[in-house]
Structure formats: structure tokens, C-alpha cells
Amino acid sequence: MKKNINFTNYNNSNATIVTIGTFDGVHIGHQKIIKRLVDIAHKKHLNSVVLTFFPHPRMVLQNNNDIKLLNTIEERETILSDLGLDYLVVKTFTKKFANLSAEEFVKNILVDKLNAKHIIIGYDHRFGKGRSANIDDLKSFGKQYDFEVEEISVQDIEDVSVSSTKIRIALNDGDILTANTYLGYSFYITGKVVKGKGLGRKIGFPTANLEIAEDYKLIPKNGVYVIKTSIENKLVYGMMNIGMNPTVNGTKKTIEAHFFNFNNDIYNQTLKIEFVARLRDEQKFESVELLKKQLKLDEKNAKVFI
């Protein structure tokens, strides 16, 4: 992807084919739309563009900071790039932007800035101040400003909506297998390895404590998971605990990964950790010895999945 993550920096004069949306998760429903976008771009010699907004409009308009997203912006960019997209253009969403009229949005954003010649959009898409305009209005603007509008079918839109909902429910339930099926890839988190209390090392299970910078990133249900990651270009498997560490009276939620057959110093490294399967709920054990016994069993069960 010819990375261009900020709307204000986008200055490519080439004609484009554009689709608009959050595309959170870039799951199998989204991938179908992106593939269509990229295919038409190649046939018509256009640049393919996804126009997205951040922060999420509901965070701004409803002052809702509880919204959790499946991907960070950087993760979304990586996945879209792998699908052959030319540009992910991120427009900062503000109340001022939300007050643009439908025609201002079309002329200033889609036509003048992105040079759109073809737009793929959902049949139910609404835009402009107060979400006042619909796809029929967009088609009228298309005749005025010389771009074609292609409608995403009802079925495809429903597939996207159902998939997103099911993925969120699955992750909140710890159902990694269902989430991964709808995503079409393994759900993952990206974080920096930071110093922990070193308790894992004392009981023979050293852990990498992961710090997620983005508070809007959805984290799966507390529990123990089978995971994999790439460290120094080597595929490494392990298990992860998400939770409060109740056996040692933990006071805050942590994300800790124990890697099998691996003991390198990885402090301050940023890791992409993929979820393979869920092993069990987080539990409080009567003693550290019983916890250690369970961790050995977890490791054995994890290796069955691997």
C-alpha cells in the first residue's frame, strides 16, 4: 500500500475509486468489498482508496469513550495493505466536520481532495450534516461532479453487520475460534513488552507483560489463551493470561504472555500476538503451588492445539 494515513497529507492527483466506512476488523465481509474495489481499480486504472474516520464518530458525537474496536488504525492499515489497497486515508472526525453539508462533503472531500471517479457504497449509507443525504443524493451528485456510484447489495451489507457483531460477541465471550472464522485471520493485539513484577519467573513461567497503548482496542474476555507471535523472524508459540492475577492478589488487569522454548530479552519490543484458542477462565488458586501445577497443565493442553 502506498501508505497515506492522514487526510491532510493526501495529495495524489490520480483518479480514484473510493469506498467509505470504518472497516473495523477488516473481516471476511469487508474483504469481499475491498476485493471488488481493488479489482475495479485495476481494470479502470484508478487508485483504490478507503476513506475512514477517526476517532469513531460515536466517540465524538455521543461523547462515548466506551466504544471498543477490533483493530487499531495501524492494524487496520496493515490488513488493508495485504489486500492490495493503494491508500487508507484517515480523516480526523470532529464536530465541525460532522456539520459539513452533503454537497460540501462530496465536493470538498470526495471530488476535490480524493479525485473520486467511482464510489462503492452501501445502499443504506447516509452522509452530510445530520446524516441528511442518502445514496440517491450521492448518485445525483455523481452526475453533477462526474463520478459513478456503485451500490453494495443488501445481502453484503447484512453480512458485514452480522460478522462485526458476532466477532465482538465472540471475543467478549472468549470464543476465539468463532472470531477467527469470521475475521478470516487470527485476531491479534499489538503491544510493547514492559517490566512486570517478575512473579512468573519465580515459579518457572517467565512472562512478557504487554502494554496496549490504545484504550479503544477490544481485548478478549479474561482467561488463558494459546497464542503465537513472530520474534526476530522466528515463529514462537505460547500461552497468555488476561486478567487480574487473583492468586497473588493482583489489583489491576494485565496481559501476560509466556513463550515456549524461548528465553531472550525482549523488553521494549513491540509484538503482534495472535490468538489461536482459549484454554480456560482465569481462576484463583489456594496457593502459588497449585497455580504452578495448573500452568503446567495449561502448557500441555496448549501444545495439543499447536
Residue, then its C-alpha position, 0 to 999 in steps of 0.5 A: m500500500k502506498k501508505n497515506i494515513n492522514f487526510t491532510n497529507y493526501n495529495n495524489s492527483n490520480a483518479t480514484i475509486v473510493t469506498i467509505g466506512t470504518f472497516d473495523g476488523v477488516h473481516i471476511g465481509h469487508q474483504k469481499i468489498i475491498k476485493r471488488l474495489v481493488d479489482i475495479a481499480h485495476k481494470k479502470h486504472l484508478n487508485s483504490v482508496v478507503l476513506t475512514f474516520f477517526p476517532h469513531p464518530r460515536m466517540v465524538l458525537q455521543n461523547n462515548n469513550d466506551i466504544k471498543l474496536l477490533n483493530t487499531i488504525e495501524e492494524r487496520e492499515t496493515i490488513l488493508s495493505d495485504l489486500g492490495l489497497d493503494y491508500l487508507v486515508v484517515k480523516t480526523f472526525t470532529k464536530k465541525f466536520a460532522n456539520l459539513s453539508a452533503e454537497e460540501f462533503v462530496k465536493n470538498i472531500l470526495v471530488d476535490k481532495l480524493n479525485a473520486k471517479h467511482i464510489i462503492i457504497g452501501y445502499d443504506h449509507r447516509f452522509g452530510k450534516g445530520r446524516s441528511a443525504n442518502i445514496d440517491d443524493l450521492k448518485s445525483f451528485g455523481k452526475q453533477y461532479d462526474f463520478e459513478v456510484e456503485e451500490i453494495s447489495v443488501q445481502d453484503i451489507e447484512d453480512v458485514s453487520v452480522s460478522s462485526t457483531k458476532i466477532r465482538i460477541a465472540l471475543n467478549d465471550g472468549d470464543i476465539l475460534t468463532a472470531n477467527t472464522y469470521l475475521g478470516y485471520s487470527f485476531y491479534i493485539t499489538g503491544k510493547v513488552v514492559k517490566g512486570k513484577g517478575l512473579g512468573r519467573k519465580i515459579g518457572f513461567p517467565t512472562a512478557n507483560l504487554e502494554i496496549a497503548e490504545d484504550y479503544k482496542l477490544i481485548p478478549k474476555n479474561g482467561v488463558y489463551v494459546i497464542k503465537t507471535s513472530i520474534e526476530n523472524k522466528l515463529v514462537y508459540g505460547m500461552m497468555n493470561i488476561g486478567m487480574n492475577p487473583t492468586v497473588n492478589g493482583t489489583k489491576k488487569t494485565i496481559e501476560a504472555h509466556f513463550f515456549n522454548f524461548n528465553n531472550d530479552i525482549y523488553n521494549q519490543t513491540l509484538k503482534i500476538e495472535f490468538v489461536a484458542r482459549l484454554r480456560d477462565e482465569q481462576k484463583f488458586e489456594s496457593v502459588e503451588l497449585l497455580k504452578k501445577q495448573l500452568k503446567l497443565d495449561e502448557k500441555n493442553a496448549k501444545v495439543f492445539i499447536 
